[in-house]
Amino acid sequence: MYLLGLIVSDGGFDSDSDLSARVVLYASKKYRWSLRLGQAFSYAMGRIGMKVEKRADQTKVRDGKTTVFNVWGSQASPLLRWVKEVLFSLGPSLMKKQSPIDADWILNLPHDYRVAFLQGLADGDGYASIRSFNAGIATLTNHTFLNELLNTFNIFPTVEKTKVRIGRYDDIVKASKLPLFKHTKGRQERLEELSKLIGLLDRSYGRVPKEEIEIIMEMHDQGMSCGEITESLWVNHGIARSRRSVEGIIKRRK
């Protein structure tokens, strides 16, 4: 199930013929876990008898930014064609990035199977941010399916144009405990830190220590955003404050 989730996120189907297909995985080299993700892909493919080879790196330019990708490609197989057309209901000419998958059968699977599929999705297209105080999964086509999948874990995200965003505090904690990420360790570590921060939040706005206010205002005067201040308070000072709390403190001192 993890492999299926990874295919939906960072993988792509490459039709080899009318009868078979192969899967190609792209992982940005800017992430230290990029090779780990490729190894997980190769291992999972090997479990179903598919060989994977490391291909030459590929460079893509988007919005003036250049990104270099590690690339892995599987052998061609009728099984992968079946996965595309039967499990995901993507016809021969349909591209995964342009058409949503139709895989409601996944929503009725046992808990551990759904978690594994979600982890594949999140390892490919997920994120967690203390600065933004949320987590989520990027998508251009599968908003409805991702929302319904997260709902099966009693997580209720906000559906946005390019992602489903997990922003409610209790939902962030739930996602951390699943865990949301498997092989992208840095993302899971950030999610766990965010969950820990939420557990320590002092929701009492009227009892902010003077020293803490001075630290916040000093960072604000240096041009740091509220998100950056929130992250710095936690990482550098061990102070748990929500972004909203920081915004309120700054507004009251202006």
ZAMARGU-4260 file (C-alpha; in steps of 0.2 Angstrom, whole numbers, plus 5000, padded with zeros to 4 digits):
<rodrens>
0) 5000/5000/5000 | 5015/5012/5003 | 5021/5009/4986 | 5004/5013/4978 | 5003/5030/4988
5) 5021/5034/4982 | 5016/5031/4964 | 5001/5043/4966 | 5012/5056/4973 | 5030/5057/4966
10) 5029/5042/4954 | 5023/5043/4936 | 5016/5030/4924 | 5026/5028/4908 | 5017/5017/4896
15) 5028/5004/4887 | 5015/4997/4876 | 4997/4993/4875 | 4999/4979/4887 | 5012/4985/4900
20) 5018/5001/4909 | 5033/5006/4920 | 5034/5018/4935 | 5046/5032/4936 | 5050/5040/4953
25) 5057/5058/4955 | 5064/5065/4971 | 5073/5082/4973 | 5091/5081/4977 | 5089/5096/4989
30) 5081/5084/5002 | 5094/5074/5012 | 5081/5059/5012 | 5080/5059/4993 | 5091/5043/4992
35) 5081/5035/5006 | 5065/5037/4997 | 5072/5029/4981 | 5078/5015/4991 | 5061/5012/4999
40) 5054/5013/4981 | 5066/5000/4975 | 5063/4989/4990 | 5044/4990/4988 | 5045/4986/4969
45) 5056/4971/4973 | 5044/4964/4985 | 5032/4962/4970 | 5045/4955/4959 | 5049/4972/4949
50) 5067/4977/4946 | 5072/4996/4948 | 5086/5005/4941 | 5094/5022/4945 | 5093/5033/4930
55) 5103/5048/4926 | 5098/5064/4936 | 5086/5076/4928 | 5085/5095/4929 | 5069/5104/4928
60) 5067/5123/4928 | 5050/5131/4935 | 5047/5149/4938 | 5065/5153/4936 | 5071/5140/4949
65) 5082/5125/4944 | 5079/5108/4953 | 5089/5093/4951 | 5080/5076/4953 | 5086/5059/4957
70) 5077/5047/4946 | 5072/5028/4947 | 5063/5018/4934 | 5055/5001/4936 | 5055/4987/4923
75) 5039/4987/4911 | 5025/4975/4917 | 5007/4971/4913 | 5005/4972/4932 | 5009/4990/4932
80) 4997/4993/4918 | 4983/4985/4928 | 4988/4995/4943 | 4985/5011/4933 | 4969/5006/4924
85) 4960/4995/4937 | 4966/5001/4955 | 4967/5020/4950 | 4954/5020/4936 | 4966/5030/4925
90) 4963/5026/4906 | 4978/5022/4894 | 4979/5040/4888 | 4975/5048/4905 | 4990/5057/4915
95) 4990/5056/4934 | 4995/5074/4935 | 4980/5079/4925 | 4966/5067/4931 | 4960/5062/4948
100) 4962/5044/4953 | 4946/5034/4957 | 4951/5023/4971 | 4937/5024/4984 | 4940/5005/4988
105) 4955/5012/4998 | 4944/5021/5010 | 4937/5004/5016 | 4953/4995/5020 | 4959/4991/5037
110) 4968/5005/5047 | 4986/5000/5044 | 4983/4998/5025 | 4976/5016/5024 | 4990/5022/5035
115) 5003/5014/5023 | 4995/5022/5008 | 4994/5039/5016 | 5012/5038/5021 | 5017/5035/5003
120) 5007/5050/4998 | 5015/5061/5011 | 5032/5055/5008 | 5030/5061/4990 | 5020/5077/4991
125) 5018/5080/5010 | 5025/5094/5021 | 5026/5100/5039 | 5030/5117/5045 | 5032/5125/5062
130) 5034/5142/5053 | 5017/5140/5045 | 5010/5130/5060 | 5002/5117/5049 | 5005/5101/5038
135) 4997/5094/5023 | 4999/5086/5006 | 5001/5095/4989 | 4989/5090/4975 | 4982/5098/4959
140) 4969/5084/4956 | 4965/5073/4971 | 4958/5085/4984 | 4942/5076/4986 | 4950/5059/4988
145) 4964/5065/5000 | 4950/5074/5011 | 4940/5058/5012 | 4955/5048/5016 | 4961/5059/5030
150) 4943/5059/5037 | 4944/5041/5040 | 4957/5045/5053 | 4946/5058/5060 | 4957/5072/5053
155) 4948/5086/5044 | 4959/5096/5033 | 4956/5112/5024 | 4955/5110/5005 | 4964/5123/4996
160) 4969/5125/4977 | 4985/5116/4978 | 4984/5106/4993 | 4974/5099/5008 | 4981/5108/5024
165) 4980/5100/5041 | 4979/5116/5052 | 4968/5111/5068 | 4979/5108/5083 | 4971/5091/5087
170) 4972/5085/5069 | 4991/5090/5069 | 4993/5079/5084 | 4983/5065/5076 | 4993/5065/5060
175) 5010/5065/5070 | 5004/5049/5080 | 4999/5040/5064 | 5014/5044/5059 | 5010/5054/5043
180) 5028/5051/5036 | 5038/5035/5035 | 5054/5037/5026 | 5055/5056/5025 | 5062/5058/5042
185) 5065/5077/5042 | 5046/5080/5039 | 5041/5068/5052 | 5053/5076/5065 | 5046/5093/5061
190) 5028/5087/5063 | 5033/5079/5080 | 5041/5095/5085 | 5025/5105/5080 | 5014/5092/5089
195) 5025/5094/5105 | 5024/5113/5103 | 5005/5113/5102 | 5005/5102/5118 | 5015/5115/5128
200) 5006/5131/5121 | 5001/5144/5134 | 4984/5150/5128 | 4984/5164/5141 | 4988/5179/5131
205) 4987/5190/5146 | 5002/5182/5155 | 5016/5183/5143 | 5032/5186/5152 | 5041/5203/5149
210) 5057/5195/5144 | 5047/5185/5131 | 5039/5200/5124 | 5056/5209/5122 | 5063/5194/5112
215) 5047/5194/5101 | 5048/5213/5098 | 5067/5212/5095 | 5065/5199/5081 | 5050/5209/5074
220) 5061/5224/5073 | 5074/5214/5064 | 5061/5211/5050 | 5056/5193/5054 | 5039/5187/5050
225) 5027/5180/5063 | 5030/5163/5057 | 5049/5165/5058 | 5047/5172/5075 | 5036/5157/5081
230) 5049/5145/5074 | 5064/5154/5082 | 5055/5155/5099 | 5053/5136/5099 | 5070/5131/5091
235) 5081/5144/5099 | 5073/5148/5116 | 5061/5133/5119 | 5046/5144/5120 | 5030/5137/5114
240) 5019/5151/5106 | 5007/5149/5091 | 5009/5160/5076 | 4992/5168/5081 | 4998/5172/5098
245) 5014/5180/5091 | 5003/5191/5080 | 4993/5197/5094 | 5008/5201/5105 | 5015/5212/5091
250) 4999/5221/5087 | 4996/5226/5105 | 5014/5233/5106 | 5013/5243/5090
</rodrens>
